[in-house]
Amino acid sequence: MREVCLERRVQKYPAGSALIEVGNTRVLCAATIEDKVPSFLKGTGTGWVMAEYSMLPGSTAERIPRERSKLGGRTMEIQRLIGRALRAVTDLSALGERSIIIDCDVLQADGGTRTASITGAFVALVEACETIYTVGGTFPVKDFVAAVSAGIDQSGATMLDLCYAEDSTAAADCNVVMTGAGELVEVQITAEKKPFTRTQLNELLDLAAGGIAELISLQKDALGRELVWRVGRIG
């Protein structure tokens, strides 16, 4: 794992916010609560969690144009991934008819922006849920969730938490999302240069599981004892 720094309450106005730094990758995550839900949930008493993802123009060596009118396929894929990861550990009925929108803005990119976004967005989500939680009720977040990248280099060795240089030359790269209970939410893996074996896949998953355990420990440190105690709380 590269060095990871995770800090919450970094913005004044959002209901929850976090800044995550993974090596040279930096992502700002902000959670906003709205008293409305998508049309398909109106009248159900159920809430929704979604994400918006963006790479700022100066986040890479070459300026990235802003996506003003239409989101690119990569952006859409990543923000859907973040949303799925967060909903996997959220009791949507405990939200009531509210939506929580997590904005993940990449300030600086050096590989692993989607996994860093998920890990940081979770902290912002918990912080936001604290503002609507009623003592004695069900806390909307049921478990921890974090994500990390892994890969196989040209020699066949497995790697954890790839930077951009490692990712761009990897024979296979993988993104793993996992809960605190060790359950898989999503595994994205592609052979870039040559196929990989089932044994190598298992090695990658084991490596990712260890990395995610470290990240969840850092999430707990950032949230502090009171908010860690809330996660999974019923009554």
C-alpha positions in Angstrom: 0.0 0.0 0.0 1.1 3.5 -0.7 0.9 6.0 2.2 -2.7 6.8 2.9 -4.0 9.9 4.7 -7.8 10.3 5.4 -9.3 13.4 7.0 -12.9 14.3 7.6 -14.7 17.6 8.2 -12.6 19.3 5.6 -15.5 21.5 4.2 -17.9 23.7 6.1 -21.2 23.4 4.2 -21.7 19.7 3.2 -23.4 17.4 5.7 -20.3 15.2 5.5 -16.9 15.6 3.9 -13.5 13.8 3.6 -10.2 14.3 1.9 -8.3 11.1 1.0 -4.7 11.0 -0.2 -3.4 7.7 -1.5 0.2 8.3 -2.6 0.0 11.2 -5.1 -3.8 10.7 -5.7 -6.0 13.1 -3.8 -9.8 13.1 -3.8 -12.2 15.4 -2.1 -15.5 13.8 -1.1 -18.6 15.8 0.0 -22.0 14.5 1.0 -25.1 16.5 0.6 -28.6 15.5 1.9 -31.7 16.4 -0.1 -35.3 15.9 1.2 -36.4 14.3 -2.0 -35.8 11.0 -3.9 -35.8 9.8 -7.5 -39.3 9.5 -9.0 -39.3 5.7 -8.8 -39.0 5.9 -5.0 -41.6 8.6 -4.3 -44.1 7.4 -1.7 -42.1 4.3 -0.7 -40.6 5.7 2.4 -37.2 4.7 1.1 -34.2 6.8 0.4 -31.3 6.8 -2.1 -27.6 7.2 -2.2 -25.8 8.2 -5.4 -22.4 9.6 -6.4 -21.0 12.1 -8.9 -17.4 11.8 -9.9 -15.2 14.3 -11.7 -11.5 14.8 -12.5 -10.6 18.5 -12.2 -8.8 20.0 -15.2 -5.5 20.3 -13.4 -5.6 16.8 -11.8 -3.3 15.3 -14.5 -0.2 16.4 -16.4 -2.3 17.4 -19.4 -5.4 19.5 -18.7 -8.7 17.5 -18.7 -11.6 19.4 -20.3 -14.7 19.8 -18.1 -17.6 17.6 -19.0 -20.2 20.3 -19.3 -23.0 18.9 -21.4 -22.6 15.1 -21.5 -20.7 12.8 -19.1 -18.1 10.5 -20.7 -18.4 6.7 -20.4 -15.6 6.4 -17.9 -17.1 9.1 -15.6 -20.5 7.5 -15.7 -19.1 4.0 -15.0 -17.1 5.2 -12.0 -19.9 7.2 -10.4 -22.2 4.3 -10.7 -19.6 2.1 -9.1 -19.2 4.5 -6.2 -23.0 4.6 -5.7 -23.3 0.8 -5.8 -20.6 0.4 -3.3 -22.2 2.8 -0.8 -25.7 1.5 -1.2 -24.4 -2.0 -0.5 -23.8 -1.0 3.1 -26.7 1.5 3.5 -30.1 0.7 5.0 -32.1 2.8 2.5 -35.3 2.5 4.5 -33.6 4.1 7.5 -33.0 7.2 5.4 -36.7 7.9 4.9 -37.5 9.7 1.7 -34.1 11.5 1.5 -31.3 11.3 -1.0 -27.6 11.6 -0.1 -25.4 12.7 -3.0 -21.6 12.2 -2.7 -19.5 14.4 -4.9 -16.1 12.9 -5.5 -13.7 15.4 -7.1 -10.2 14.2 -8.1 -7.8 17.0 -7.2 -4.7 15.0 -8.3 -4.6 11.7 -10.1 -1.9 9.0 -9.9 -3.8 5.8 -10.2 -6.6 4.4 -8.1 -9.0 7.4 -8.3 -12.1 5.3 -8.2 -11.0 3.1 -5.3 -9.9 6.2 -3.3 -13.2 7.8 -4.1 -15.1 4.9 -2.6 -13.0 4.8 0.5 -13.2 8.5 1.1 -16.9 8.7 0.2 -17.8 6.2 2.9 -16.4 8.5 5.6 -18.4 11.4 4.2 -21.5 9.2 4.1 -21.2 8.2 7.7 -20.7 11.8 8.8 -23.7 12.9 6.8 -25.9 10.2 8.3 -25.0 11.3 11.8 -26.8 14.6 11.1 -30.2 12.8 10.5 -29.8 10.0 13.0 -32.2 9.8 15.9 -30.9 8.1 19.0 -32.6 4.8 19.5 -33.3 4.4 15.8 -31.5 2.5 13.1 -28.3 4.1 11.9 -28.5 4.1 8.1 -25.0 2.7 7.5 -24.8 -1.0 8.3 -21.1 -1.8 7.7 -17.9 -0.4 6.5 -16.9 -0.5 2.8 -13.6 0.3 1.1 -11.8 -0.4 -2.2 -8.3 -0.9 -3.5 -6.6 -1.8 -6.8 -4.4 -4.7 -7.4 -2.6 -6.1 -10.5 -0.2 -8.5 -12.1 3.1 -7.1 -13.5 4.9 -8.4 -16.6 6.8 -10.9 -14.6 3.6 -12.5 -13.2 4.1 -11.0 -9.7 1.0 -9.5 -7.9 0.9 -5.9 -6.8 -1.3 -3.9 -4.5 -2.5 -0.3 -4.9 -1.1 0.5 -8.3 0.1 4.0 -9.2 -0.4 5.2 -12.7 2.9 4.0 -14.0 2.3 0.5 -12.6 -1.3 0.4 -13.9 -0.3 1.5 -17.4 2.2 -1.3 -17.8 0.4 -4.1 -15.9 -0.4 -7.4 -17.5 -3.7 -7.4 -15.6 -5.4 -4.9 -13.3 -8.1 -5.3 -10.8 -10.4 -3.1 -8.6 -11.9 -4.8 -5.5 -14.7 -3.4 -3.3 -15.3 -5.2 0.0 -17.2 -4.7 3.2 -16.0 -4.8 6.8 -17.5 -8.3 7.1 -15.2 -9.4 4.2 -18.0 -9.7 1.7 -17.3 -8.7 -1.9 -19.4 -5.9 -3.4 -17.6 -5.7 -6.8 -14.6 -7.2 -8.5 -13.4 -5.6 -11.8 -10.5 -7.4 -13.5 -9.1 -7.3 -17.0 -6.2 -9.0 -18.7 -4.4 -6.1 -20.5 -1.4 -8.0 -21.9 -2.0 -11.7 -21.4 -4.5 -14.0 -19.6 -4.2 -14.8 -15.9 -4.8 -18.0 -14.0 -7.4 -18.8 -11.3 -4.5 -19.0 -8.8 -3.4 -15.5 -9.7 -7.0 -14.2 -9.3 -7.1 -15.7 -5.8 -3.8 -14.1 -5.0 -5.1 -10.7 -6.1 -8.3 -11.1 -4.0 -6.3 -12.1 -0.9 -3.9 -9.2 -1.5 -6.8 -6.8 -1.9 -8.6 -8.1 1.2 -5.5 -7.3 3.3 -5.3 -3.8 1.8 -9.0 -3.1 2.4 -8.6 -4.2 6.1 -5.9 -1.5 6.4 -8.1 1.1 4.7 -11.1 0.3 7.0 -8.8 0.7 10.0 -7.9 4.2 8.7 -11.6 5.0 8.1 -12.3 4.1 11.8 -9.4 6.3 12.9 -10.8 9.2 10.8 -14.4 8.8 12.1 -13.5 8.5 15.7 -15.0 6.3 18.4 -18.5 7.8 18.4 -19.2 7.4 14.7 -17.5 4.0 14.5 -19.9 2.9 17.2 -22.9 4.2 15.2 -22.2 2.0 12.1 -24.5 -1.0 12.2 -26.3 0.4 15.2 -30.0 -0.7 15.6 -31.8 0.9 18.5 
